[in-house]
């Protein structure tokens, strides 16, 4: 029997526990998160076959989480909305949600929706990631991990490439340090760890030396980094 991992992102502790217990009774492996930023970090591990995502979350709301997640991950997502909140459902679908349930919901219906989505995703498992990203004269190729500016090849380490790729893929979004540590360095952020700052500084310098605006890699103090 295939093991199915489900992530529940819901800030209501009682509801989160109820959903988790119900899913575990059905034989699913379940992880819990209680705010949007923690949910995003957990979701990007890539080990989940489905995510149950509340809209109203502290730290980062469900729409923001889904928007960032969809640029690098196609894990099926069922959004949990307020009863009758049609605009929330429209926004959720436009951001890439696969389905929704409205509170209060029938647990039997939720299980049927989960099973239907899992059947669909298993039947067509195809994840198409872009091989190239570009902005102005800057070009990145993920297949060969190359970086060039106006046709001039630059020397980037694998970590520097991954950092720039993440920021370019999510251009205009502020990505938290915790998110980038997990995506780029494959570890949790430490209290006094300045590794990411060092890598970003070197990326900035290399781009500036190649006559590309390195200052477009901006630090959002207390939040993270953003490429504009």
C-alpha positions in Angstrom: 0.0 0.0 0.0 1.3 3.4 -1.0 2.0 5.8 2.0 0.2 9.1 1.6 1.5 12.1 3.4 -0.9 15.0 4.1 0.0 18.4 5.5 -2.7 20.3 7.5 -2.2 24.0 7.8 -4.8 25.4 10.2 -4.4 27.8 13.1 -7.4 26.6 15.0 -5.7 24.1 17.3 -8.9 22.1 18.0 -9.9 21.9 14.3 -6.4 21.0 13.3 -6.3 18.1 15.8 -9.7 16.9 14.7 -8.7 16.9 11.0 -5.4 15.2 11.8 -7.2 12.5 13.9 -9.8 11.9 11.2 -7.1 11.6 8.4 -4.9 9.3 10.6 -7.9 7.0 11.1 -8.1 6.7 7.3 -4.5 5.5 7.2 -2.8 8.8 6.1 0.4 10.1 7.6 -0.3 13.7 8.8 1.9 16.6 9.7 0.4 19.8 11.4 1.3 23.5 11.0 -0.5 26.4 12.7 0.7 29.4 10.8 1.3 30.3 7.1 5.1 30.7 7.3 5.6 27.4 9.1 3.2 25.8 6.6 5.2 27.2 3.6 8.5 25.9 5.0 7.0 22.4 5.6 5.2 22.3 2.2 8.5 22.9 0.3 10.0 19.7 1.6 8.1 18.0 -1.3 7.2 14.9 0.6 3.4 15.6 0.6 0.8 14.2 -1.7 -1.8 16.7 -0.5 -2.1 19.9 1.5 -5.2 21.0 3.4 -4.8 24.8 3.7 -6.8 27.3 5.7 -7.2 30.8 4.1 -7.0 32.9 7.3 -3.7 32.2 8.9 -1.3 34.2 11.1 2.2 35.3 9.8 1.4 34.5 6.2 -2.1 34.0 4.8 -3.2 30.9 2.8 -3.3 32.9 -0.6 0.3 34.2 -0.1 1.5 30.7 0.8 -0.1 29.1 -2.2 1.2 31.8 -4.6 4.8 31.2 -3.6 4.3 27.4 -3.4 2.9 27.1 -6.9 6.0 28.6 -8.5 8.1 25.6 -7.4 5.7 22.8 -6.4 2.4 21.3 -7.8 1.3 19.4 -4.7 -2.5 19.3 -4.7 -4.1 21.8 -2.3 -7.6 21.9 -0.8 -8.4 25.3 0.6 -10.6 25.8 3.7 -12.7 28.9 3.4 -15.4 30.6 5.4 -19.0 29.6 4.6 -20.3 31.5 1.6 -17.0 33.3 0.9 -17.3 33.1 -2.9 -14.5 35.7 -3.5 -12.1 33.6 -1.4 -12.9 30.5 -3.5 -12.4 32.4 -6.8 -9.1 33.8 -5.5 -8.0 30.4 -4.3 -8.6 28.8 -7.7 -6.8 31.6 -9.5 -3.8 31.1 -7.3 -3.7 27.4 -8.1 -5.9 25.6 -5.5 -7.3 22.2 -6.7 -10.5 22.3 -4.6 -12.1 24.0 -1.6 -14.3 23.2 1.4 -16.3 25.7 3.4 -16.5 25.8 7.2 -18.4 24.1 8.7 -17.9 21.1 6.4 -19.0 17.5 6.3 -16.1 15.2 7.2 -17.5 12.5 4.9 -17.5 15.0 2.0 -14.0 16.2 2.8 -12.7 12.6 2.7 -14.4 12.0 -0.7 -12.8 15.2 -2.1 -9.3 14.2 -0.8 -9.7 10.7 -2.3 -10.8 12.1 -5.6 -7.8 14.5 -5.8 -5.4 11.8 -4.8 -6.7 9.6 -7.6 -6.3 12.4 -10.2 -2.8 13.3 -9.1 -1.6 9.7 -9.1 -3.1 9.2 -12.6 -1.2 12.1 -14.0 2.0 12.8 -12.1 3.7 15.4 -14.2 5.6 18.3 -12.9 7.0 20.8 -15.5 9.6 23.1 -14.1 11.1 25.8 -16.3 14.7 25.2 -17.4 15.4 28.9 -18.0 14.6 32.1 -16.2 15.5 35.6 -17.4 15.1 39.2 -16.5 16.5 41.9 -18.8 20.0 40.7 -19.8 20.3 38.1 -16.9 19.8 34.5 -17.9 19.8 31.3 -15.8 19.6 27.8 -17.0 18.8 25.1 -14.4 19.8 22.1 -16.6 23.4 23.1 -16.7 23.2 25.6 -13.7 24.7 28.4 -15.8 24.4 32.2 -15.2 25.1 34.8 -17.9 24.6 38.5 -18.4 24.3 39.8 -22.0 25.8 36.5 -23.1 28.8 36.7 -20.7 29.1 33.6 -18.6 29.5 34.1 -14.8 31.0 31.7 -12.3 28.5 30.8 -9.7 28.7 28.1 -7.0 25.8 25.6 -6.8 24.5 27.4 -3.7 24.8 30.9 -5.3 22.9 29.6 -8.3 20.1 28.1 -6.2 19.8 31.3 -4.2 19.5 33.5 -7.4 17.2 31.0 -9.0 14.8 31.1 -6.0 14.8 34.9 -6.0 14.3 35.2 -9.7 11.6 32.5 -9.8 9.7 34.5 -7.1 10.6 37.9 -8.4 8.8 40.7 -6.6 8.1 38.5 -3.5 9.8 38.9 -0.2 11.1 35.4 0.7 11.9 34.8 4.3 15.3 33.8 5.5 13.9 30.6 7.0 12.3 29.7 3.6 15.6 30.3 1.8 17.7 28.4 4.3 15.5 25.3 3.7 15.3 25.7 -0.1 18.9 26.7 -0.7 21.0 25.4 2.1 18.7 22.4 3.1 18.8 23.2 6.8 16.9 25.3 9.4 18.1 28.8 10.1 20.3 29.2 13.2 20.1 32.1 15.7 23.5 33.5 14.7 23.9 32.0 11.2 25.0 34.6 8.6 25.7 32.1 5.8 22.8 33.3 3.6 23.8 37.0 4.0 27.3 36.0 2.8 26.1 34.1 -0.2 23.7 36.9 -1.2 26.5 39.5 -0.9 28.7 37.5 -3.3 25.8 37.0 -5.8 25.2 40.8 -5.7 28.9 41.6 -6.2 29.2 39.2 -9.2 26.2 40.6 -10.9 27.3 44.2 -10.3 30.8 43.3 -11.7 29.0 42.0 -14.9 27.2 45.4 -15.2 23.9 44.0 -14.0 22.1 45.9 -11.2 23.1 43.8 -8.2 21.2 46.2 -5.9 18.0 44.8 -7.3 18.6 41.9 -4.8 17.1 43.8 -1.9 17.1 43.0 1.9 13.8 43.5 3.6 14.9 44.1 7.2 13.3 41.6 9.6 11.6 39.7 6.7 14.0 38.4 4.1 15.2 39.0 0.5 13.5 40.1 -2.7 14.6 40.5 -6.3 12.8 43.5 -8.0 
